[in-house]
């Protein structure tokens, strides 16, 4: 599997994803606990988040109650522009 560099991922549209997962453990079903998770992910499909939630459901005993996400693109049109000049130093 080919992995992209951080810069390539940013050009492809990846951004910083923060997910707050509220979950319940079997021994305390009336108590909601919170887990924060961050990664770089591609909006709007969020493949990394989907993989993580599938892993959670398969491997972790805590039943997911809800997931709240925030996503911020890491590069935007104002951040990326071509240089308009060249400086030569000996």
Chimera marker file (.cmm) of the C-alpha trace (Angstrom):
<marker_set name="trace">
<marker id="1" x="0.000" y="0.000" z="0.000" r="1" g="1" b="0" radius="0.5"/>
<marker id="2" x="1.427" y="3.382" z="-1.038" r="1" g="1" b="0" radius="0.5"/>
<marker id="3" x="1.444" y="6.031" z="1.652" r="1" g="1" b="0" radius="0.5"/>
<marker id="4" x="1.299" y="9.691" z="0.708" r="1" g="1" b="0" radius="0.5"/>
<marker id="5" x="3.529" y="12.313" z="2.254" r="1" g="1" b="0" radius="0.5"/>
<marker id="6" x="1.916" y="14.878" z="4.534" r="1" g="1" b="0" radius="0.5"/>
<marker id="7" x="2.132" y="17.504" z="1.780" r="1" g="1" b="0" radius="0.5"/>
<marker id="8" x="0.538" y="15.187" z="-0.800" r="1" g="1" b="0" radius="0.5"/>
<marker id="9" x="-2.287" y="14.369" z="1.618" r="1" g="1" b="0" radius="0.5"/>
<marker id="10" x="-2.957" y="18.056" z="2.159" r="1" g="1" b="0" radius="0.5"/>
<marker id="11" x="-3.116" y="18.707" z="-1.578" r="1" g="1" b="0" radius="0.5"/>
<marker id="12" x="-5.551" y="15.795" z="-1.924" r="1" g="1" b="0" radius="0.5"/>
<marker id="13" x="-7.890" y="17.516" z="0.557" r="1" g="1" b="0" radius="0.5"/>
<marker id="14" x="-7.073" y="15.759" z="3.806" r="1" g="1" b="0" radius="0.5"/>
<marker id="15" x="-7.627" y="17.783" z="6.942" r="1" g="1" b="0" radius="0.5"/>
<marker id="16" x="-7.426" y="17.495" z="10.694" r="1" g="1" b="0" radius="0.5"/>
<marker id="17" x="-10.318" y="15.464" z="12.097" r="1" g="1" b="0" radius="0.5"/>
<marker id="18" x="-11.222" y="15.544" z="15.782" r="1" g="1" b="0" radius="0.5"/>
<marker id="19" x="-13.810" y="13.025" z="16.918" r="1" g="1" b="0" radius="0.5"/>
<marker id="20" x="-15.458" y="12.921" z="20.329" r="1" g="1" b="0" radius="0.5"/>
<marker id="21" x="-16.854" y="9.452" z="20.956" r="1" g="1" b="0" radius="0.5"/>
<marker id="22" x="-19.377" y="9.024" z="23.749" r="1" g="1" b="0" radius="0.5"/>
<marker id="23" x="-19.637" y="5.399" z="24.838" r="1" g="1" b="0" radius="0.5"/>
<marker id="24" x="-21.053" y="3.126" z="27.535" r="1" g="1" b="0" radius="0.5"/>
<marker id="25" x="-19.247" y="0.282" z="29.258" r="1" g="1" b="0" radius="0.5"/>
<marker id="26" x="-21.222" y="-2.908" z="29.997" r="1" g="1" b="0" radius="0.5"/>
<marker id="27" x="-20.691" y="-2.683" z="33.774" r="1" g="1" b="0" radius="0.5"/>
<marker id="28" x="-21.926" y="0.972" z="33.917" r="1" g="1" b="0" radius="0.5"/>
<marker id="29" x="-24.615" y="1.297" z="31.185" r="1" g="1" b="0" radius="0.5"/>
<marker id="30" x="-26.079" y="4.549" z="32.573" r="1" g="1" b="0" radius="0.5"/>
<marker id="31" x="-22.706" y="6.330" z="32.569" r="1" g="1" b="0" radius="0.5"/>
<marker id="32" x="-21.463" y="7.963" z="29.353" r="1" g="1" b="0" radius="0.5"/>
<marker id="33" x="-17.703" y="8.255" z="28.958" r="1" g="1" b="0" radius="0.5"/>
<marker id="34" x="-15.850" y="10.403" z="26.450" r="1" g="1" b="0" radius="0.5"/>
<marker id="35" x="-12.912" y="9.561" z="24.188" r="1" g="1" b="0" radius="0.5"/>
<marker id="36" x="-11.215" y="12.163" z="21.938" r="1" g="1" b="0" radius="0.5"/>
<marker id="37" x="-9.381" y="11.021" z="18.817" r="1" g="1" b="0" radius="0.5"/>
<marker id="38" x="-7.505" y="13.012" z="16.160" r="1" g="1" b="0" radius="0.5"/>
<marker id="39" x="-6.165" y="12.041" z="12.763" r="1" g="1" b="0" radius="0.5"/>
<marker id="40" x="-5.848" y="13.350" z="9.235" r="1" g="1" b="0" radius="0.5"/>
<marker id="41" x="-8.900" y="12.388" z="7.196" r="1" g="1" b="0" radius="0.5"/>
<marker id="42" x="-10.621" y="13.143" z="3.913" r="1" g="1" b="0" radius="0.5"/>
<marker id="43" x="-14.012" y="14.893" z="4.110" r="1" g="1" b="0" radius="0.5"/>
<marker id="44" x="-16.870" y="14.193" z="3.515" r="1" g="1" b="0" radius="0.5"/>
<marker id="45" x="-16.510" y="10.382" z="3.505" r="1" g="1" b="0" radius="0.5"/>
<marker id="46" x="-13.984" y="10.179" z="6.394" r="1" g="1" b="0" radius="0.5"/>
<marker id="47" x="-12.421" y="6.786" z="5.545" r="1" g="1" b="0" radius="0.5"/>
<marker id="48" x="-9.998" y="6.866" z="8.519" r="1" g="1" b="0" radius="0.5"/>
<marker id="49" x="-12.821" y="7.550" z="10.983" r="1" g="1" b="0" radius="0.5"/>
<marker id="50" x="-14.908" y="4.752" z="9.451" r="1" g="1" b="0" radius="0.5"/>
<marker id="51" x="-11.993" y="2.311" z="9.833" r="1" g="1" b="0" radius="0.5"/>
<marker id="52" x="-11.476" y="3.381" z="13.452" r="1" g="1" b="0" radius="0.5"/>
<marker id="53" x="-15.160" y="3.018" z="14.360" r="1" g="1" b="0" radius="0.5"/>
<marker id="54" x="-15.272" y="-0.457" z="12.784" r="1" g="1" b="0" radius="0.5"/>
<marker id="55" x="-12.200" y="-1.391" z="14.851" r="1" g="1" b="0" radius="0.5"/>
<marker id="56" x="-13.890" y="0.011" z="17.984" r="1" g="1" b="0" radius="0.5"/>
<marker id="57" x="-17.067" y="-2.000" z="17.448" r="1" g="1" b="0" radius="0.5"/>
<marker id="58" x="-15.062" y="-5.167" z="16.782" r="1" g="1" b="0" radius="0.5"/>
<marker id="59" x="-12.417" y="-4.895" z="19.553" r="1" g="1" b="0" radius="0.5"/>
<marker id="60" x="-13.665" y="-2.633" z="22.369" r="1" g="1" b="0" radius="0.5"/>
<marker id="61" x="-16.414" y="-3.549" z="24.831" r="1" g="1" b="0" radius="0.5"/>
<marker id="62" x="-17.781" y="-0.018" z="25.129" r="1" g="1" b="0" radius="0.5"/>
<marker id="63" x="-20.933" y="0.491" z="23.052" r="1" g="1" b="0" radius="0.5"/>
<marker id="64" x="-20.817" y="3.736" z="21.059" r="1" g="1" b="0" radius="0.5"/>
<marker id="65" x="-23.587" y="6.145" z="22.022" r="1" g="1" b="0" radius="0.5"/>
<marker id="66" x="-22.678" y="9.015" z="19.661" r="1" g="1" b="0" radius="0.5"/>
<marker id="67" x="-19.831" y="10.529" z="17.665" r="1" g="1" b="0" radius="0.5"/>
<marker id="68" x="-19.320" y="14.254" z="17.185" r="1" g="1" b="0" radius="0.5"/>
<marker id="69" x="-16.724" y="15.424" z="14.680" r="1" g="1" b="0" radius="0.5"/>
<marker id="70" x="-14.922" y="18.604" z="13.695" r="1" g="1" b="0" radius="0.5"/>
<marker id="71" x="-12.854" y="18.835" z="10.509" r="1" g="1" b="0" radius="0.5"/>
<marker id="72" x="-10.509" y="21.572" z="9.343" r="1" g="1" b="0" radius="0.5"/>
<marker id="73" x="-8.755" y="21.548" z="5.984" r="1" g="1" b="0" radius="0.5"/>
<marker id="74" x="-5.017" y="21.865" z="6.459" r="1" g="1" b="0" radius="0.5"/>
<marker id="75" x="-4.450" y="23.788" z="3.264" r="1" g="1" b="0" radius="0.5"/>
<marker id="76" x="-6.768" y="26.219" z="1.562" r="1" g="1" b="0" radius="0.5"/>
<marker id="77" x="-6.521" y="28.383" z="-1.578" r="1" g="1" b="0" radius="0.5"/>
<marker id="78" x="-5.092" y="31.345" z="0.343" r="1" g="1" b="0" radius="0.5"/>
<marker id="79" x="-2.358" y="29.133" z="1.821" r="1" g="1" b="0" radius="0.5"/>
<marker id="80" x="-1.101" y="27.843" z="-1.524" r="1" g="1" b="0" radius="0.5"/>
<marker id="81" x="0.151" y="30.218" z="-4.196" r="1" g="1" b="0" radius="0.5"/>
<marker id="82" x="3.000" y="30.413" z="-6.673" r="1" g="1" b="0" radius="0.5"/>
<marker id="83" x="5.943" y="32.697" z="-6.013" r="1" g="1" b="0" radius="0.5"/>
<marker id="84" x="6.019" y="35.805" z="-8.166" r="1" g="1" b="0" radius="0.5"/>
<marker id="85" x="9.748" y="36.280" z="-8.215" r="1" g="1" b="0" radius="0.5"/>
<marker id="86" x="13.160" y="34.753" z="-7.824" r="1" g="1" b="0" radius="0.5"/>
<marker id="87" x="16.021" y="35.820" z="-5.598" r="1" g="1" b="0" radius="0.5"/>
<marker id="88" x="19.554" y="34.808" z="-6.568" r="1" g="1" b="0" radius="0.5"/>
<marker id="89" x="22.287" y="34.793" z="-3.946" r="1" g="1" b="0" radius="0.5"/>
<marker id="90" x="25.865" y="34.319" z="-5.118" r="1" g="1" b="0" radius="0.5"/>
<link id1="1" id2="2" r="1" g="1" b="0" radius="0.2"/>
<link id1="2" id2="3" r="1" g="1" b="0" radius="0.2"/>
<link id1="3" id2="4" r="1" g="1" b="0" radius="0.2"/>
<link id1="4" id2="5" r="1" g="1" b="0" radius="0.2"/>
<link id1="5" id2="6" r="1" g="1" b="0" radius="0.2"/>
<link id1="6" id2="7" r="1" g="1" b="0" radius="0.2"/>
<link id1="7" id2="8" r="1" g="1" b="0" radius="0.2"/>
<link id1="8" id2="9" r="1" g="1" b="0" radius="0.2"/>
<link id1="9" id2="10" r="1" g="1" b="0" radius="0.2"/>
<link id1="10" id2="11" r="1" g="1" b="0" radius="0.2"/>
<link id1="11" id2="12" r="1" g="1" b="0" radius="0.2"/>
<link id1="12" id2="13" r="1" g="1" b="0" radius="0.2"/>
<link id1="13" id2="14" r="1" g="1" b="0" radius="0.2"/>
<link id1="14" id2="15" r="1" g="1" b="0" radius="0.2"/>
<link id1="15" id2="16" r="1" g="1" b="0" radius="0.2"/>
<link id1="16" id2="17" r="1" g="1" b="0" radius="0.2"/>
<link id1="17" id2="18" r="1" g="1" b="0" radius="0.2"/>
<link id1="18" id2="19" r="1" g="1" b="0" radius="0.2"/>
<link id1="19" id2="20" r="1" g="1" b="0" radius="0.2"/>
<link id1="20" id2="21" r="1" g="1" b="0" radius="0.2"/>
<link id1="21" id2="22" r="1" g="1" b="0" radius="0.2"/>
<link id1="22" id2="23" r="1" g="1" b="0" radius="0.2"/>
<link id1="23" id2="24" r="1" g="1" b="0" radius="0.2"/>
<link id1="24" id2="25" r="1" g="1" b="0" radius="0.2"/>
<link id1="25" id2="26" r="1" g="1" b="0" radius="0.2"/>
<link id1="26" id2="27" r="1" g="1" b="0" radius="0.2"/>
<link id1="27" id2="28" r="1" g="1" b="0" radius="0.2"/>
<link id1="28" id2="29" r="1" g="1" b="0" radius="0.2"/>
<link id1="29" id2="30" r="1" g="1" b="0" radius="0.2"/>
<link id1="30" id2="31" r="1" g="1" b="0" radius="0.2"/>
<link id1="31" id2="32" r="1" g="1" b="0" radius="0.2"/>
<link id1="32" id2="33" r="1" g="1" b="0" radius="0.2"/>
<link id1="33" id2="34" r="1" g="1" b="0" radius="0.2"/>
<link id1="34" id2="35" r="1" g="1" b="0" radius="0.2"/>
<link id1="35" id2="36" r="1" g="1" b="0" radius="0.2"/>
<link id1="36" id2="37" r="1" g="1" b="0" radius="0.2"/>
<link id1="37" id2="38" r="1" g="1" b="0" radius="0.2"/>
<link id1="38" id2="39" r="1" g="1" b="0" radius="0.2"/>
<link id1="39" id2="40" r="1" g="1" b="0" radius="0.2"/>
<link id1="40" id2="41" r="1" g="1" b="0" radius="0.2"/>
<link id1="41" id2="42" r="1" g="1" b="0" radius="0.2"/>
<link id1="42" id2="43" r="1" g="1" b="0" radius="0.2"/>
<link id1="43" id2="44" r="1" g="1" b="0" radius="0.2"/>
<link id1="44" id2="45" r="1" g="1" b="0" radius="0.2"/>
<link id1="45" id2="46" r="1" g="1" b="0" radius="0.2"/>
<link id1="46" id2="47" r="1" g="1" b="0" radius="0.2"/>
<link id1="47" id2="48" r="1" g="1" b="0" radius="0.2"/>
<link id1="48" id2="49" r="1" g="1" b="0" radius="0.2"/>
<link id1="49" id2="50" r="1" g="1" b="0" radius="0.2"/>
<link id1="50" id2="51" r="1" g="1" b="0" radius="0.2"/>
<link id1="51" id2="52" r="1" g="1" b="0" radius="0.2"/>
<link id1="52" id2="53" r="1" g="1" b="0" radius="0.2"/>
<link id1="53" id2="54" r="1" g="1" b="0" radius="0.2"/>
<link id1="54" id2="55" r="1" g="1" b="0" radius="0.2"/>
<link id1="55" id2="56" r="1" g="1" b="0" radius="0.2"/>
<link id1="56" id2="57" r="1" g="1" b="0" radius="0.2"/>
<link id1="57" id2="58" r="1" g="1" b="0" radius="0.2"/>
<link id1="58" id2="59" r="1" g="1" b="0" radius="0.2"/>
<link id1="59" id2="60" r="1" g="1" b="0" radius="0.2"/>
<link id1="60" id2="61" r="1" g="1" b="0" radius="0.2"/>
<link id1="61" id2="62" r="1" g="1" b="0" radius="0.2"/>
<link id1="62" id2="63" r="1" g="1" b="0" radius="0.2"/>
<link id1="63" id2="64" r="1" g="1" b="0" radius="0.2"/>
<link id1="64" id2="65" r="1" g="1" b="0" radius="0.2"/>
<link id1="65" id2="66" r="1" g="1" b="0" radius="0.2"/>
<link id1="66" id2="67" r="1" g="1" b="0" radius="0.2"/>
<link id1="67" id2="68" r="1" g="1" b="0" radius="0.2"/>
<link id1="68" id2="69" r="1" g="1" b="0" radius="0.2"/>
<link id1="69" id2="70" r="1" g="1" b="0" radius="0.2"/>
<link id1="70" id2="71" r="1" g="1" b="0" radius="0.2"/>
<link id1="71" id2="72" r="1" g="1" b="0" radius="0.2"/>
<link id1="72" id2="73" r="1" g="1" b="0" radius="0.2"/>
<link id1="73" id2="74" r="1" g="1" b="0" radius="0.2"/>
<link id1="74" id2="75" r="1" g="1" b="0" radius="0.2"/>
<link id1="75" id2="76" r="1" g="1" b="0" radius="0.2"/>
<link id1="76" id2="77" r="1" g="1" b="0" radius="0.2"/>
<link id1="77" id2="78" r="1" g="1" b="0" radius="0.2"/>
<link id1="78" id2="79" r="1" g="1" b="0" radius="0.2"/>
<link id1="79" id2="80" r="1" g="1" b="0" radius="0.2"/>
<link id1="80" id2="81" r="1" g="1" b="0" radius="0.2"/>
<link id1="81" id2="82" r="1" g="1" b="0" radius="0.2"/>
<link id1="82" id2="83" r="1" g="1" b="0" radius="0.2"/>
<link id1="83" id2="84" r="1" g="1" b="0" radius="0.2"/>
<link id1="84" id2="85" r="1" g="1" b="0" radius="0.2"/>
<link id1="85" id2="86" r="1" g="1" b="0" radius="0.2"/>
<link id1="86" id2="87" r="1" g="1" b="0" radius="0.2"/>
<link id1="87" id2="88" r="1" g="1" b="0" radius="0.2"/>
<link id1="88" id2="89" r="1" g="1" b="0" radius="0.2"/>
<link id1="89" id2="90" r="1" g="1" b="0" radius="0.2"/>
</marker_set>
